Amino acid sequence: MKKVIAFAGKGGVGKTTSLALFLKYILEKDSNEILVIDSDPDANVADVIGKEISFNQTLASKMTELKEKIQNRKLPLDMPKNQIIEGDVFRSLIEMDNFDLLEMGRQEGSGCYCFINSVLKNVLDTLSKNYDITLLDSPAGLEHFSRKTGRDVSDLIIVADPSKMGIHTMKRIVELTKEVSLQFENIWIIGNRFPDNLKEALEKEVESLEKDNVKMLGFIPNDEKISEFNFLGQNLIELPDDNTSYQEAKQIFQKIL
């Protein structure tokens, strides 16, 4: 069964770190074909897996080239534009040792991120069908999801930290899925870096949402080793297997797969 799993949350709550730990888990679990998409303009996935990515390796670079070709009327007349865009997306895939990575990248110069979001929205379904598991690092606003795409994403994982802003963003994302009719099979909540005395408070906040598909996944404790890896730009996939926080993360990830 193919799964598309999106990670969302307020900036700084640890959603990219959670994605990296989940990636480590599924890489150890079996030999699935895996795609990781970094669709957040902050583009932190490469940082947590110790990979340097230049702008010309990103999808934004290909889209900049495409816009220039459109403006200069240099597109092939015998090829539909959507087919050209789809080809550019596949050319943007970066082959890692055990998975593929697609980094959206931030558009250089003038212009907004909307065009790149639109591209991802239109090709995500096609792209993800080539993989067993697709992990998506998503902006909190879920900008690249259409109603159609939302139905094809099996699980949305919202990461919250012990702050009023983290909880507010968690609730806002859940509300947003209702407002634009995104039908995720499961919406999971992860509490990251929560002290024991605040865990029950988050669980009550999740219960108050009163949505059948919104469930508390669990907690990933604060960890000095993970902080060290993040600070030094080391690959979190190489975190020791016996790391306490990783072992706890594995226990909660089992609920998804």
Legacy VTK file of the C-alpha trace (Angstrom):
# vtk DataFile Version 3.0
C-alpha trace
ASCII
DATASET POLYDATA
POINTS 257 float
0.000 0.000 0.000
1.438 3.385 -1.021
1.435 6.053 1.675
1.955 9.800 1.491
2.733 11.250 4.918
2.956 15.013 5.453
4.604 16.717 8.425
3.372 20.173 9.443
3.590 22.572 12.371
4.813 25.988 13.426
8.377 26.855 12.493
10.825 25.655 15.134
8.658 22.940 16.711
10.809 20.133 15.305
8.716 18.859 12.393
11.754 18.427 10.129
13.616 16.599 12.896
10.554 14.369 13.402
10.480 13.659 9.659
14.177 12.706 9.733
13.626 10.326 12.659
10.676 8.782 10.814
12.858 8.427 7.708
15.525 6.663 9.794
12.822 4.333 11.124
11.453 3.296 7.723
14.950 2.927 6.235
15.731 0.396 8.978
12.349 -1.280 8.671
12.444 -2.483 5.042
13.545 -1.716 1.495
10.670 0.516 0.401
11.083 2.996 -2.428
11.072 6.303 -0.547
10.704 9.905 -1.686
11.289 12.880 0.615
9.900 16.253 -0.505
10.965 19.460 1.203
8.187 21.875 0.270
8.883 24.373 3.047
10.538 27.617 1.825
12.914 27.383 4.803
14.245 24.124 3.264
15.640 22.364 6.354
15.508 18.703 5.303
18.934 18.827 3.666
20.343 20.373 6.850
19.148 17.556 9.125
20.477 14.836 6.810
23.843 16.542 6.355
23.395 17.284 2.656
24.536 20.457 0.893
22.127 21.402 -1.901
22.743 24.253 -4.306
19.992 26.345 -5.855
20.483 24.788 -9.291
19.550 21.388 -7.823
16.129 22.613 -6.663
12.792 22.644 -8.403
12.740 26.432 -8.058
15.784 26.568 -10.346
14.018 24.530 -13.026
10.919 26.688 -12.732
13.026 29.853 -13.081
14.474 28.442 -16.299
10.990 27.517 -17.509
9.610 31.024 -16.877
12.512 32.514 -18.819
11.794 30.159 -21.730
8.126 31.142 -21.659
9.012 34.847 -21.647
11.480 34.396 -24.500
9.134 32.073 -26.436
11.665 29.260 -26.481
9.361 26.401 -25.495
8.970 23.476 -27.922
5.764 24.017 -29.852
5.008 20.289 -30.072
5.089 19.623 -26.289
2.350 20.618 -23.798
3.566 22.873 -20.975
2.326 20.490 -18.249
4.440 17.720 -19.775
7.508 19.994 -19.705
6.842 20.863 -16.049
6.441 17.207 -15.114
9.754 16.432 -16.798
11.429 19.275 -14.884
10.117 17.860 -11.603
11.636 14.463 -12.306
14.917 16.103 -13.362
14.984 17.823 -9.958
15.070 14.550 -8.017
18.300 14.099 -6.056
19.311 10.473 -5.620
20.517 9.689 -2.113
21.819 6.274 -1.018
18.444 4.798 -0.021
15.853 7.375 -1.037
15.181 10.245 -3.418
14.968 13.879 -2.346
13.108 16.742 -3.983
13.806 20.208 -2.621
11.463 22.931 -3.754
13.879 25.763 -3.039
13.126 29.442 -2.722
12.604 31.415 -5.912
15.473 33.810 -6.540
14.886 37.452 -7.365
11.439 38.978 -7.666
8.294 36.898 -7.591
6.565 34.745 -5.031
6.507 31.099 -4.022
3.005 30.601 -5.430
4.090 29.243 -8.814
6.289 26.550 -7.245
3.482 25.584 -4.828
1.142 25.278 -7.791
3.596 22.996 -9.583
3.858 20.684 -6.569
0.090 20.707 -6.143
-0.374 19.514 -9.720
2.334 16.844 -9.870
2.437 15.440 -6.323
-0.046 12.675 -7.074
1.810 11.580 -10.207
5.185 11.744 -8.501
4.187 9.853 -5.353
2.756 6.942 -7.350
6.335 5.977 -8.224
7.208 5.381 -4.547
5.984 3.174 -1.712
6.292 5.959 0.869
6.441 9.713 0.291
7.380 11.992 3.205
6.472 15.637 2.818
7.874 18.502 4.902
5.010 20.959 4.625
4.504 24.633 5.492
1.953 25.220 8.242
-0.461 26.751 5.730
-0.603 23.569 3.593
-0.417 25.857 0.548
0.509 23.173 -1.962
-2.465 20.907 -1.178
-5.506 20.926 -3.386
-8.696 19.091 -2.456
-7.635 16.298 -4.798
-4.131 16.095 -3.368
-5.398 16.102 0.206
-7.415 12.978 -0.455
-4.268 11.226 -1.684
-2.267 12.063 1.454
-2.968 9.240 3.863
-1.523 10.763 7.031
-0.928 14.307 8.254
1.429 14.562 11.234
1.218 17.863 13.129
4.145 18.513 15.446
3.585 20.831 18.426
5.988 22.099 21.052
5.142 23.239 24.614
4.221 26.797 23.691
0.998 28.698 23.156
2.031 29.367 19.556
2.724 25.690 18.902
-0.721 24.678 20.186
-2.429 27.533 18.318
-0.799 26.479 15.044
-1.775 22.848 15.636
-5.430 23.867 16.038
-5.247 26.214 13.060
-3.928 23.456 10.792
-6.772 21.146 11.851
-9.277 23.943 11.173
-7.669 24.584 7.813
-8.177 20.982 6.715
-11.923 21.475 7.332
-12.089 24.885 5.667
-10.634 23.663 2.373
-12.098 20.140 2.605
-8.821 18.206 2.820
-9.764 14.632 3.608
-6.789 13.031 5.362
-7.303 9.460 6.559
-5.488 10.238 9.804
-4.275 13.416 11.482
-1.676 12.570 14.105
-0.357 14.911 16.794
3.222 14.631 18.059
4.322 16.512 21.160
7.979 17.416 20.820
10.190 18.367 23.790
7.234 18.311 26.234
8.057 18.067 29.953
6.071 15.414 31.803
3.909 17.975 33.623
2.552 19.391 30.325
1.846 16.173 28.425
-1.669 15.786 29.824
-2.462 19.370 28.808
-1.633 18.596 25.158
-3.674 15.393 25.268
-6.687 17.386 26.503
-6.192 19.960 23.724
-6.258 17.137 21.158
-9.408 15.648 22.725
-11.094 19.064 22.600
-10.765 19.112 18.796
-13.490 16.421 18.682
-12.534 15.032 15.273
-12.564 11.265 14.840
-9.511 11.224 12.579
-7.380 13.455 14.870
-5.387 11.294 17.269
-2.575 11.756 19.741
0.419 9.896 18.333
2.787 10.397 21.242
5.743 12.376 22.527
9.377 12.728 21.482
11.439 13.900 24.465
14.071 16.618 24.379
17.456 15.111 23.586
20.929 16.629 23.834
22.358 14.300 21.171
19.701 15.295 18.639
20.340 18.956 19.461
24.065 18.381 18.926
23.457 16.701 15.545
21.196 19.574 14.472
23.640 22.249 15.605
26.600 20.624 13.827
24.617 19.793 10.662
25.168 16.065 11.098
22.982 13.437 9.452
20.178 12.476 11.848
19.778 9.185 9.995
23.152 8.275 11.520
21.918 8.936 15.066
22.851 5.917 17.244
20.111 3.287 17.169
20.127 3.036 20.954
19.436 6.762 21.399
16.642 7.012 23.981
14.582 9.612 22.108
14.866 7.667 18.869
13.744 4.484 20.602
10.674 6.329 21.945
10.024 7.813 18.507
10.110 4.325 16.976
7.428 3.179 19.389
5.018 5.896 18.306
5.849 5.596 14.590
4.709 1.977 14.691
1.138 3.249 14.999
1.377 4.683 11.484
2.993 1.759 9.635
LINES 1 258
257 0 1 2 3 4 5 6 7 8 9 10 11 12 13 14 15 16 17 18 19 20 21 22 23 24 25 26 27 28 29 30 31 32 33 34 35 36 37 38 39 40 41 42 43 44 45 46 47 48 49 50 51 52 53 54 55 56 57 58 59 60 61 62 63 64 65 66 67 68 69 70 71 72 73 74 75 76 77 78 79 80 81 82 83 84 85 86 87 88 89 90 91 92 93 94 95 96 97 98 99 100 101 102 103 104 105 106 107 108 109 110 111 112 113 114 115 116 117 118 119 120 121 122 123 124 125 126 127 128 129 130 131 132 133 134 135 136 137 138 139 140 141 142 143 144 145 146 147 148 149 150 151 152 153 154 155 156 157 158 159 160 161 162 163 164 165 166 167 168 169 170 171 172 173 174 175 176 177 178 179 180 181 182 183 184 185 186 187 188 189 190 191 192 193 194 195 196 197 198 199 200 201 202 203 204 205 206 207 208 209 210 211 212 213 214 215 216 217 218 219 220 221 222 223 224 225 226 227 228 229 230 231 232 233 234 235 236 237 238 239 240 241 242 243 244 245 246 247 248 249 250 251 252 253 254 255 256
